[in-house]
Amino acid sequence: MRAPPAAVPMTEGLSVIRTPNRGVVVAGAALGSVGLVVGVLGGTAAMASTKGAPPAGTAIRTVTVAPNAGPAAESAAESLQIAAESRSLSTKASAVAAAAGATATAPPKPKHRKARRAARAKSRAPLTPREMAQQLVAQHPGWKPAQFTCLDKLWTRESGWDPHNENGGSGAYGIPQSLPANKMAAFGGDWRDNPLTQIRWGLSYIADRYSTPCAAWEHSQRYNYY
């Protein structure tokens, strides 16, 4: 019986090699440390371990088919090649998946979630005096949005929208600078501290005396009071 051919060390991949005197050689490498040599010589199978240590972490698979072994032997050798390739790919895929899982990090949260949280937080925040007045002006029959622009100018000059602003000379008080201050009590007992109560009184005063905030602003520019 002829001695089986020596294993051919390879570092990766599998291949089918046909040689004139050794037939078909299927060679490849996979993870491990043991090499296997299967020789099919004239229909007789022989097994032997490889000689010589390949590089660390490398195992050698070599299948040799004699030239006269026939198509069946070549088919068997190619089947071994396919099976070895499948095992190699499966092993590599598992290693890659394990490495990816070990280094996986939580995906960043979509920006639209942050935007929604910010919108909810803003909706829960109390309105500023300006925002309160803007809403009330928009709800007033016959007043257009431009009326708030005039009101903003008027009360910015009068009090800076400060509900506790008090004129030391006249005693005018609050955002609309009511004179006397206690007139605002008609809209609520909390008139000293509640900007909404002051704004409601101020808008009622403007509507009764000037019809619109823009007319009150025009009067204030001309006479320095309204």
Solvent accessible surface area in square Angstrom, and as a share of the most:
residue,aa,sasa,rsa
1,M,186,0.83
2,R,154,0.56
3,A,90,0.69
4,P,48,0.30
5,P,21,0.13
6,A,79,0.61
7,A,21,0.16
8,V,63,0.36
9,P,91,0.57
10,M,53,0.24
11,T,106,0.62
12,E,121,0.54
13,G,41,0.40
14,L,29,0.14
15,S,35,0.23
16,V,44,0.25
17,I,71,0.36
18,R,141,0.52
19,T,42,0.25
20,P,129,0.81
21,N,99,0.51
22,R,108,0.39
23,G,6,0.05
24,V,3,0.02
25,V,10,0.06
26,V,4,0.02
27,A,0,0.00
28,G,0,0.00
29,A,9,0.07
30,A,20,0.16
31,L,125,0.62
32,G,38,0.37
33,S,93,0.60
34,V,117,0.67
35,G,9,0.08
36,L,84,0.42
37,V,4,0.02
38,V,28,0.16
39,G,0,0.00
40,V,36,0.20
41,L,34,0.17
42,G,60,0.58
43,G,68,0.66
44,T,66,0.38
45,A,75,0.58
46,A,22,0.17
47,M,138,0.61
48,A,43,0.33
49,S,86,0.56
50,T,33,0.19
51,K,196,0.83
52,G,66,0.63
53,A,101,0.78
54,P,36,0.23
55,P,81,0.51
56,A,109,0.84
57,G,51,0.49
58,T,19,0.11
59,A,5,0.04
60,I,5,0.02
61,R,72,0.26
62,T,2,0.01
63,V,15,0.09
64,T,3,0.02
65,V,1,0.00
66,A,10,0.08
67,P,79,0.50
68,N,125,0.64
69,A,24,0.19
70,G,28,0.27
71,P,117,0.73
72,A,80,0.62
73,A,12,0.10
74,E,57,0.25
75,S,65,0.42
76,A,54,0.42
77,A,1,0.01
78,E,64,0.28
79,S,64,0.42
80,L,83,0.41
81,Q,27,0.12
82,I,115,0.58
83,A,40,0.31
84,A,5,0.04
85,E,63,0.28
86,S,67,0.43
87,R,122,0.45
88,S,20,0.13
89,L,121,0.60
90,S,67,0.44
91,T,60,0.35
92,K,103,0.44
93,A,62,0.48
94,S,70,0.45
95,A,57,0.44
96,V,103,0.59
97,A,66,0.51
98,A,70,0.55
99,A,59,0.46
100,A,58,0.45
101,G,54,0.52
102,A,87,0.68
103,T,104,0.61
104,A,76,0.59
105,T,121,0.71
106,A,91,0.71
107,P,112,0.70
108,P,124,0.78
109,K,126,0.54
110,P,51,0.32
111,K,173,0.73
112,H,101,0.45
113,R,111,0.40
114,K,114,0.48
115,A,62,0.48
116,R,121,0.44
117,R,104,0.38
118,A,65,0.50
119,A,61,0.48
120,R,116,0.42
121,A,53,0.41
122,K,156,0.66
123,S,90,0.58
124,R,175,0.64
125,A,51,0.39
126,P,122,0.77
127,L,76,0.38
128,T,68,0.39
129,P,32,0.20
130,R,99,0.36
131,E,65,0.29
132,M,37,0.16
133,A,0,0.00
134,Q,94,0.42
135,Q,90,0.40
136,L,38,0.19
137,V,1,0.00
138,A,76,0.59
139,Q,129,0.57
140,H,57,0.26
141,P,115,0.72
142,G,81,0.77
143,W,22,0.08
144,K,147,0.62
145,P,115,0.72
146,A,63,0.49
147,Q,29,0.13
148,F,29,0.12
149,T,73,0.43
150,C,21,0.12
151,L,0,0.00
152,D,38,0.20
153,K,103,0.43
154,L,0,0.00
155,W,0,0.00
156,T,62,0.36
157,R,116,0.42
158,E,45,0.20
159,S,7,0.05
160,G,44,0.42
161,W,13,0.05
162,D,58,0.30
163,P,22,0.14
164,H,99,0.44
165,N,50,0.26
166,E,112,0.50
167,N,68,0.35
168,G,84,0.80
169,G,78,0.75
170,S,59,0.38
171,G,29,0.28
172,A,8,0.06
173,Y,23,0.09
174,G,0,0.00
175,I,0,0.00
176,P,1,0.01
177,Q,22,0.10
178,S,1,0.01
179,L,95,0.47
180,P,73,0.46
181,A,19,0.15
182,N,95,0.49
183,K,83,0.35
184,M,0,0.00
185,A,48,0.37
186,A,89,0.69
187,F,91,0.38
188,G,22,0.21
189,G,78,0.75
190,D,67,0.35
191,W,22,0.08
192,R,139,0.51
193,D,93,0.48
194,N,48,0.25
195,P,26,0.16
196,L,50,0.25
197,T,9,0.05
198,Q,0,0.00
199,I,0,0.00
200,R,117,0.43
201,W,26,0.09
202,G,0,0.00
203,L,14,0.07
204,S,38,0.25
205,Y,48,0.18
206,I,0,0.00
207,A,29,0.23
208,D,123,0.64
209,R,144,0.53
210,Y,30,0.11
211,S,75,0.49
212,T,37,0.22
213,P,0,0.00
214,C,36,0.21
215,A,37,0.29
216,A,0,0.00
217,W,38,0.13
218,E,94,0.42
219,H,44,0.20
220,S,0,0.00
221,Q,109,0.48
222,R,160,0.59
223,Y,116,0.44
224,N,119,0.61
225,Y,118,0.45
226,Y,27,0.10
